Amino acid sequence: MSEKLQTLRRLIVEGQAKPAREACEAALSEGLPPVRILNEALISAMDEVGKLYECGEYFVPEMLISVRAMKEALSLLKPRLQAAEVKPAGRVVAGTVKGDLHDIGKNLVCMMLEGAGFEIRDLGVDVAPERFVAAVREGGADLVALSALLSTTMPSMKATIEALREAGLREKVKVMVGGAPVSDKVAREYGADGYAQDASAAVALARNLAGVGVA
Amino acid sequence: MNGRERLRRTLRREPTDRAPIDMGSTAVTGIQAATYARVRKALGLPDAPVRVEEPFQILAEVEEPVRRALGIDTIGLPGRDTIFGFPNVAWKPWTLPDGTPALVSEHFRYVVDEKGDTLLFPKGDTSASPSGRLPKGGYYFDAIIRQGPLDEEHLDPQDWAEQFTAFTDEDLRDLETRSLRLYEDTGYSLVGCFGQAGVGDIAFVPGQMLRVPKGLRDPNLWYEYLASHPDYIRGIFDLWAGNAMRNLELYRQAVGDRIDVIFMGGTDFGGQRGTLVSPKMFRELFKPYYKAANDWVHRNTGWKTFYHSCGSVAKLLDDFVDMGVDILNPVQCSAVGMEPEGLKAKYGDRLVFWGGGVDTQQTMPFGTAAEVGAQAGERLRTLGAGGGYVHCAIHNIQARTPVENVLAFFEAAKGSPVLA
């Protein structure tokens, strides 16, 4: 790996936003292809952050500052990646389900997925089943990611999956669920394709469901 | 044996005729108002609107006949103002989202927006921007994030100063009067809902009680700033803890030894699988403030300190003991490392477990009454062995909980003596 990419990767893992942006600028001005910067520095760094989280080295604050640094670099790459028509790892429609306004966990999952090369359409909080259906129908999606914090709103996940089925879209997308009261058992009962216990696990699950390997 | 005696003996880990029971003494051991209305009805009490004592989570004020019927041993001494910065005075009618008739403070002023969401105003001031949102078809308010522009180069902790105020003479007279009345007219153990020592509690970060909150107010950014701007966070914590320490002394003067337990704070440090922040960050950024407050309580009063943190906090419990926490709540047994047998074996001689009685994420809302009774019975045996356990659900009893499950939970504690 080029030295510039190694530096950028390290700065993202360390969560140093401004230096990461500068390192990304330097890599671009050296003529490195944006897709290579994305894969070898950004995605690779966020995989490392996920591993550090899983093994108990990193916690939510450390993960968030790495995400911030990754986003700084990604903002420089995005227009170039789009111009080069680089395909994302998968297209994700995400949101917190109807009746539920909690978004910290959902946001973290979206940011980690973005850091893994997925294209995210975040519908926000209190998202009714019909809005998920409309988003999938209008923009297309490979994955639908549903979040709930409350035991009272968790059943909205089931209603959303039912709505996708009724709209004839269920077979076209994979559905993943997560949130404090959610479990593997709940995911199976509701007819989801998978459950992730945290943002790092969500990346692994999304890759699995979208059929993409680790960069 | 009355409730006060039963609870005091339990705090000392002495035998009792049964485990003491709490529901409704604090905003983390309460019951959602619509569920409460159904419990009331099941107990055969005459129809009456439910008073919403805590408007954020829409928790009911638990009344005397319910307390008696369920065998509750505690009573709370709430502060004057709710989290939205208005007092609970002059009740007026309001209808809960499921149609249940309720009463709310006259300062509970709201609008319903075009989506059908209910928006609540801070301090009851309709000229301010609303600070709470109850989504249409939802069950609880959540904070509206009113984050103004942040200049990261010039962050000033003083932006938060408005949030931390000293008790007024009126506050203190009110606390004194209410605590005297509850102490003299009832046999319950009093829980002082102080709460101000919960430095860094994310529930207060959005500033729902303020007309115009300043500084860092977005919970998403808050967790990031814990790592990226620790000096700014420490500056806010200095203000937070400084005010709490001054108010602790005033609180002691007002309520004296009429309360047995003081609710210190509820900063959540656990997720389902582990801590939200590293043990190192906890020790460096948070613990010194908690230790100072608990030390003050132990030096100056006979109160036991009650501390709430959801989730998996097993890796912080040695620190909790070290910083002087006497009572742990809500004891989320379903989280990693929080299995009741292990907690009791390792910490039973140092921490009183106030909660852990039943899982409110799965068993209580979705299980059968028999499953609730079985889990409650098992927790009474494990957490309750030798005393040091207050029978209480894991956090508030939620909306949509079947009423027979609620009744089964309380029934489980009756008639089983706690031996030495």
Chai-1 contact restraints between the chains, C-beta under 6 A:
chainA,res_idxA,chainB,res_idxB,connection_type,confidence,min_distance_angstrom,max_distance_angstrom,comment,restraint_id
A,F59,B,V277,contact,1.0,0.0,6.0,A-B,restraint_1
A,F59,B,S278,contact,1.0,0.0,6.0,A-B,restraint_2
A,V60,B,Y223,contact,1.0,0.0,6.0,A-B,restraint_3
A,V60,B,L276,contact,1.0,0.0,6.0,A-B,restraint_4
A,P61,B,Y223,contact,1.0,0.0,6.0,A-B,restraint_5
A,P61,B,L226,contact,1.0,0.0,6.0,A-B,restraint_6
A,P61,B,A227,contact,1.0,0.0,6.0,A-B,restraint_7
A,P61,B,V277,contact,1.0,0.0,6.0,A-B,restraint_8
A,E62,B,A227,contact,1.0,0.0,6.0,A-B,restraint_9
A,L64,B,Y223,contact,1.0,0.0,6.0,A-B,restraint_10
A,L64,B,E224,contact,1.0,0.0,6.0,A-B,restraint_11
A,I65,B,E224,contact,1.0,0.0,6.0,A-B,restraint_12
A,I65,B,A227,contact,1.0,0.0,6.0,A-B,restraint_13
A,I65,B,S228,contact,1.0,0.0,6.0,A-B,restraint_14
A,G99,B,P135,contact,1.0,0.0,6.0,A-B,restraint_15
A,G99,B,G137,contact,1.0,0.0,6.0,A-B,restraint_16
A,G99,B,G138,contact,1.0,0.0,6.0,A-B,restraint_17
A,L101,B,D142,contact,1.0,0.0,6.0,A-B,restraint_18
A,I104,B,P219,contact,1.0,0.0,6.0,A-B,restraint_19
A,I104,B,N220,contact,1.0,0.0,6.0,A-B,restraint_20
A,N107,B,N220,contact,1.0,0.0,6.0,A-B,restraint_21
A,D126,B,P135,contact,1.0,0.0,6.0,A-B,restraint_22
A,S151,B,Q361,contact,1.0,0.0,6.0,A-B,restraint_23
A,S151,B,P365,contact,1.0,0.0,6.0,A-B,restraint_24
A,S151,B,Q398,contact,1.0,0.0,6.0,A-B,restraint_25
A,T152,B,Y139,contact,1.0,0.0,6.0,A-B,restraint_26
A,T152,B,Q398,contact,1.0,0.0,6.0,A-B,restraint_27
A,T152,B,A399,contact,1.0,0.0,6.0,A-B,restraint_28
A,T152,B,R400,contact,1.0,0.0,6.0,A-B,restraint_29
A,A180,B,Q272,contact,1.0,0.0,6.0,A-B,restraint_30
A,P181,B,Q361,contact,1.0,0.0,6.0,A-B,restraint_31
A,Q197,B,R273,contact,1.0,0.0,6.0,A-B,restraint_32
